Amino acid sequence: MDLPFFRDKGTGRPIIFLHGWTMDGSVFSGQMERLSPQFRCIAPDLPGHGQSRNLPPNIPRSAEALNKLILDLKLEDVILVGWSMGALIAWRYLSRFGQDKVSGLVTVDMSPKISNGPEWSYGLLRETRREAADPTYKTDWEKRASAIARGMFSGAASDNDKSVDAALELVLSQNPGMMQAMWASMMKTDERATIPQLRIPWLICYGMHSQIYPRQVRKWMLERAPQARALGFSASGHSPHLEEPATFAQALVRFADGLPTATSSSQALGRAM
């Protein structure tokens, strides 16, 4: 597995930002600007996306790529921040490669199993496995891309053409075939067994106006991970790091400050505002 392309800014405790499906690491540029005075902020383009578009686009290989990144950069005491698909990759990494190099986990608006079935109804509210295998996927990509971009934001944010247009440009820059392959892998992924195995501190972030996953999935995860806590963002949909960037950065600083081995980062809170 080749090392994925990544952005690297700042010094201090490492934070690795894992982006969502159809995005790339540049979507965390704003967070990196706010947090890099205190933290080493690393944002890879995950396999199949952005400048890592030639790497195999599936969840297991993405977890391998994350492990290689951590090992090659000799990182310790990492805070993993996984948004949407990035959370699936973080969970798979922790399950397969262990938690020793990670001191804290932050997930953003994600379910450990996105496909629904007879015994699981906490996956996606709209998409289905059939849609993921739709043979017209490539020809409908532009139409789908517009829906993906708008679905990233709350209703109010979706009225902001600048936000939606920027997201749409990023979605359309991806290879549709690679996106279909990654989507199929996501639909097959089931990380429910990983949740009760987690022993590291965990912050479950979500936008209060998100329409991607049912609210019950947070309760399900909290019941199985007693060390976790949930944090809602009142003006956000699926993307609080983009919709409420200062508030999200402050939440990361507070979370880092509360970790057992974290050094004081009180100055970063002011810089993040």
Backbone torsions as a table, in degrees:
resi	resn	phi	psi	omega
1	MET	NA	122.0	176.1
2	ASP	-71.3	156.9	176.5
3	LEU	-72.6	130.6	178.4
4	PRO	-69.3	155.6	172.4
5	PHE	-63.5	140.8	-179.9
6	PHE	-148.2	154.5	172.7
7	ARG	-99.0	144.6	-173.6
8	ASP	-142.8	115.0	-174.4
9	LYS	-142.5	133.2	175.1
10	GLY	93.3	176.9	177.7
11	THR	-133.5	163.8	179.8
12	GLY	113.5	-160.4	-179.4
13	ARG	-59.4	132.6	-176.3
14	PRO	-78.6	135.2	168.8
15	ILE	-116.5	123.5	176.2
16	ILE	-105.4	119.4	179.7
17	PHE	-95.5	124.7	-179.0
18	LEU	-112.9	115.8	-171.4
19	HIS	-79.5	172.9	179.3
20	GLY	-89.8	173.7	179.5
21	TRP	-59.7	138.7	-179.8
22	THR	72.1	5.4	178.9
23	MET	-106.7	-169.4	166.3
24	ASP	-149.5	-179.3	-173.4
25	GLY	-62.0	-19.0	-179.6
26	SER	-64.5	-18.0	-179.4
27	VAL	-65.9	-15.7	177.6
28	PHE	-101.6	14.6	-178.2
29	SER	-58.4	-40.0	-180.0
30	GLY	-64.2	-41.7	177.6
31	GLN	-65.8	-38.1	178.9
32	MET	-64.9	-38.4	177.1
33	GLU	-63.0	-41.4	-178.5
34	ARG	-71.5	-37.4	-168.4
35	LEU	-101.4	-17.3	-175.7
36	SER	-64.8	-21.5	174.2
37	PRO	-61.9	-21.6	-177.5
38	GLN	-118.2	-26.6	-174.8
39	PHE	-122.9	156.5	168.6
40	ARG	-87.2	111.5	-174.5
41	CYS	-101.9	123.8	-176.9
42	ILE	-125.0	127.9	-177.8
43	ALA	-133.4	96.4	178.4
44	PRO	-76.1	155.1	162.6
45	ASP	-85.2	114.6	-174.6
46	LEU	-72.2	156.5	-174.8
47	PRO	-48.8	135.0	-178.9
48	GLY	87.1	-9.6	-174.5
49	HIS	-117.4	148.0	172.2
50	GLY	54.1	-132.2	-178.1
51	GLN	-82.2	1.6	171.4
52	SER	-106.7	26.7	-172.6
53	ARG	-65.1	-18.8	-178.7
54	ASN	-90.6	-3.3	177.2
55	LEU	-83.3	148.4	-176.3
56	PRO	-57.7	122.4	-174.6
57	PRO	-88.1	84.2	172.8
58	ASN	-150.9	164.6	-174.0
59	ILE	-67.6	-47.2	179.9
60	PRO	-58.8	-44.3	-179.9
61	ARG	-70.0	-28.6	176.4
62	SER	-67.9	-38.8	175.3
63	ALA	-64.0	-37.4	176.0
64	GLU	-64.1	-40.9	179.2
65	ALA	-64.1	-39.5	176.9
66	LEU	-64.0	-42.3	177.9
67	ASN	-61.7	-43.0	179.4
68	LYS	-63.4	-39.6	178.3
69	LEU	-61.2	-46.9	-179.0
70	ILE	-63.3	-42.3	-179.4
71	LEU	-70.2	-44.3	-177.1
72	ASP	-66.9	-33.8	177.8
73	LEU	-87.3	-1.5	178.5
74	LYS	55.2	49.6	-176.3
75	LEU	-89.0	142.5	173.4
76	GLU	-134.6	163.0	173.0
77	ASP	58.0	40.7	-173.1
78	VAL	-80.7	143.6	165.9
79	ILE	-104.4	118.7	177.5
80	LEU	-93.5	129.2	176.1
81	VAL	-120.0	106.7	-177.5
82	GLY	-112.7	118.5	178.8
83	TRP	-100.7	124.0	174.9
84	SER	55.6	-118.5	177.8
85	MET	-52.0	-35.9	179.7
86	GLY	-59.5	-29.7	176.9
87	ALA	-69.2	-40.5	176.2
88	LEU	-57.9	-42.3	-179.7
89	ILE	-67.4	-39.9	177.3
90	ALA	-62.2	-46.0	179.0
91	TRP	-62.0	-42.5	-179.7
92	ARG	-65.8	-39.8	176.7
93	TYR	-59.8	-48.6	-177.7
94	LEU	-63.9	-37.0	179.2
95	SER	-68.8	-40.8	-173.7
96	ARG	-87.8	-38.3	-172.1
97	PHE	-110.3	-1.7	175.4
98	GLY	91.9	173.9	-173.6
99	GLN	-111.7	5.5	-172.3
100	ASP	-64.4	-31.9	-177.5
101	LYS	-92.6	1.3	-176.6
102	VAL	-117.4	128.0	-179.7
103	SER	-102.5	-15.0	179.9
104	GLY	-161.2	148.6	-179.1
105	LEU	-124.8	134.1	172.8
106	VAL	-125.3	123.6	174.3
107	THR	-116.3	149.5	-174.8
108	VAL	-126.9	110.4	171.8
109	ASP	49.2	68.4	-178.8
110	MET	-147.9	152.8	174.5
111	SER	-110.7	146.1	178.7
112	PRO	-70.8	-11.9	175.5
113	LYS	-146.0	113.9	-172.0
114	ILE	-90.8	-16.6	176.1
115	SER	-90.7	137.1	-179.2
116	ASN	-92.9	161.2	179.8
117	GLY	-164.3	-172.1	-177.0
118	PRO	-57.3	-31.6	-176.4
119	GLU	-110.0	9.5	-176.7
120	TRP	-149.7	120.5	-179.7
121	SER	-125.5	18.3	-177.5
122	TYR	-105.7	23.5	175.7
123	GLY	-90.6	-154.3	-178.5
124	LEU	-58.6	142.1	-179.9
125	LEU	-79.3	-21.8	-172.6
126	ARG	-121.0	-49.1	-171.9
127	GLU	-72.3	158.0	178.0
128	THR	-133.5	164.1	176.7
129	ARG	-60.2	-35.8	-179.7
130	ARG	-61.7	-41.5	-178.9
131	GLU	-65.0	-32.9	179.8
132	ALA	-65.5	-27.9	-178.2
133	ALA	-99.3	10.1	-176.5
134	ASP	-58.5	121.5	-179.0
135	PRO	-67.6	-15.3	178.3
136	THR	-89.2	10.7	-174.8
137	TYR	-52.9	-49.4	-175.6
138	LYS	-66.5	-42.2	-177.6
139	THR	-71.2	-24.3	179.1
140	ASP	-96.6	12.3	-170.6
141	TRP	-60.5	-41.4	-178.1
142	GLU	-63.0	-41.8	177.8
143	LYS	-65.2	-43.3	179.3
144	ARG	-64.6	-39.4	-179.0
145	ALA	-59.2	-40.3	178.8
146	SER	-63.6	-42.2	178.6
147	ALA	-65.6	-39.4	178.6
148	ILE	-61.9	-46.7	-177.5
149	ALA	-62.0	-44.4	-179.5
150	ARG	-70.2	-33.1	180.0
151	GLY	-69.3	-12.0	-179.7
152	MET	-73.0	-18.9	-169.8
153	PHE	-120.9	163.1	172.3
154	SER	-69.4	169.1	-179.9
155	GLY	-56.2	-41.9	-179.2
156	ALA	-66.0	-43.4	-178.6
157	ALA	-68.2	-30.9	-179.4
158	SER	-66.6	-21.2	176.0
159	ASP	-75.5	-12.4	178.5
160	ASN	-85.8	100.5	-174.5
161	ASP	-59.9	-31.6	-179.1
162	LYS	-63.6	-43.7	179.8
163	SER	-65.4	-46.5	-178.3
164	VAL	-67.6	-41.4	-179.4
165	ASP	-62.7	-40.0	179.0
166	ALA	-65.2	-41.7	177.9
167	ALA	-65.8	-42.5	-179.5
168	LEU	-61.8	-41.6	178.5
169	GLU	-59.5	-40.5	179.7
170	LEU	-68.7	-42.1	178.1
171	VAL	-61.3	-46.3	-177.2
172	LEU	-68.4	-17.8	178.0
173	SER	-76.2	-11.9	-178.4
174	GLN	-84.7	159.5	176.8
175	ASN	-82.6	120.1	-176.3
176	PRO	-58.2	-38.1	179.2
177	GLY	-64.7	-40.1	176.8
178	MET	-65.1	-38.7	-179.9
179	MET	-67.4	-38.5	178.3
180	GLN	-64.1	-41.7	179.8
181	ALA	-63.9	-42.0	179.2
182	MET	-67.8	-40.1	178.8
183	TRP	-60.5	-43.3	178.3
184	ALA	-60.8	-38.9	177.8
185	SER	-66.6	-41.2	178.1
186	MET	-61.1	-41.1	-178.5
187	MET	-66.3	-24.0	178.2
188	LYS	-88.4	-12.3	-172.6
189	THR	-79.2	136.3	177.8
190	ASP	-136.5	105.0	-178.7
191	GLU	-107.3	20.9	-179.0
192	ARG	-61.1	-36.8	-179.3
193	ALA	-69.4	-20.2	179.8
194	THR	-72.7	-33.5	-171.1
195	ILE	-56.8	-51.0	-179.6
196	PRO	-71.3	-11.2	178.1
197	GLN	-82.8	-15.0	-176.1
198	LEU	-70.7	130.6	177.7
199	ARG	-116.7	-9.1	-178.5
200	ILE	-83.2	154.8	174.7
201	PRO	-56.9	142.0	-172.6
202	TRP	-141.0	127.4	176.1
203	LEU	-110.1	118.6	-179.5
204	ILE	-98.5	105.6	-177.8
205	CYS	-98.0	147.8	178.5
206	TYR	-157.1	151.4	172.8
207	GLY	-89.3	133.4	-175.9
208	MET	-67.1	-14.5	179.7
209	HIS	-109.7	13.5	178.2
210	SER	-67.6	141.5	177.7
211	GLN	-120.5	29.5	-176.0
212	ILE	-96.2	-43.9	-177.2
213	TYR	-129.8	151.6	179.1
214	PRO	-71.2	149.4	-178.2
215	ARG	-64.5	-23.3	-177.7
216	GLN	-64.5	-21.6	-178.9
217	VAL	-65.6	-30.9	177.8
218	ARG	-67.1	-42.9	177.4
219	LYS	-60.8	-41.6	179.0
220	TRP	-58.7	-45.2	-178.7
221	MET	-69.9	-41.7	-179.2
222	LEU	-63.3	-35.8	179.3
223	GLU	-67.0	-24.8	-176.8
224	ARG	-103.6	-6.8	179.2
225	ALA	-134.0	84.1	-173.8
226	PRO	-63.1	-18.8	179.3
227	GLN	-83.4	-6.6	-178.2
228	ALA	-86.3	157.5	170.6
229	ARG	-141.9	154.3	-177.2
230	ALA	-107.4	147.3	179.3
231	LEU	-137.0	120.0	179.1
232	GLY	-97.5	149.0	178.4
233	PHE	-114.9	115.4	-166.0
234	SER	-70.4	-21.1	-177.4
235	ALA	-110.7	18.4	-172.2
236	SER	-120.1	158.0	168.6
237	GLY	-103.9	-116.4	-176.7
238	HIS	-80.6	-10.9	-168.1
239	SER	-133.0	65.4	-177.4
240	PRO	-61.9	-26.1	178.0
241	HIS	-67.8	-21.3	176.7
242	LEU	-99.6	-33.7	-174.7
243	GLU	-85.2	-33.3	176.3
244	GLU	-132.0	65.4	-170.4
245	PRO	-61.7	-41.1	-179.6
246	ALA	-67.5	-43.6	179.2
247	THR	-63.9	-39.4	178.8
248	PHE	-65.3	-44.2	179.0
249	ALA	-61.8	-40.9	177.5
250	GLN	-61.9	-38.8	179.4
251	ALA	-64.5	-38.7	177.5
252	LEU	-65.2	-39.8	178.9
253	VAL	-63.7	-45.5	179.1
254	ARG	-62.0	-40.8	178.7
255	PHE	-62.7	-45.9	179.1
256	ALA	-62.4	-39.8	179.2
257	ASP	-61.5	-29.6	-176.8
258	GLY	-87.9	-4.9	-179.3
259	LEU	-74.5	145.2	-173.5
260	PRO	-55.3	-39.2	-176.5
261	THR	-103.0	7.5	-177.9
262	ALA	-73.4	142.5	171.3
263	THR	-86.9	163.4	-177.5
264	SER	-62.3	132.8	176.7
265	SER	-130.0	37.6	-177.5
266	SER	-63.3	-30.9	179.4
267	GLN	-67.9	-29.2	-179.0
268	ALA	-66.2	-29.3	179.9
269	LEU	-61.3	-42.1	178.0
270	GLY	-66.3	-39.3	-179.9
271	ARG	-68.5	-29.6	-177.9
272	ALA	-75.3	-17.2	-175.8
273	MET	-76.8	NA	NA
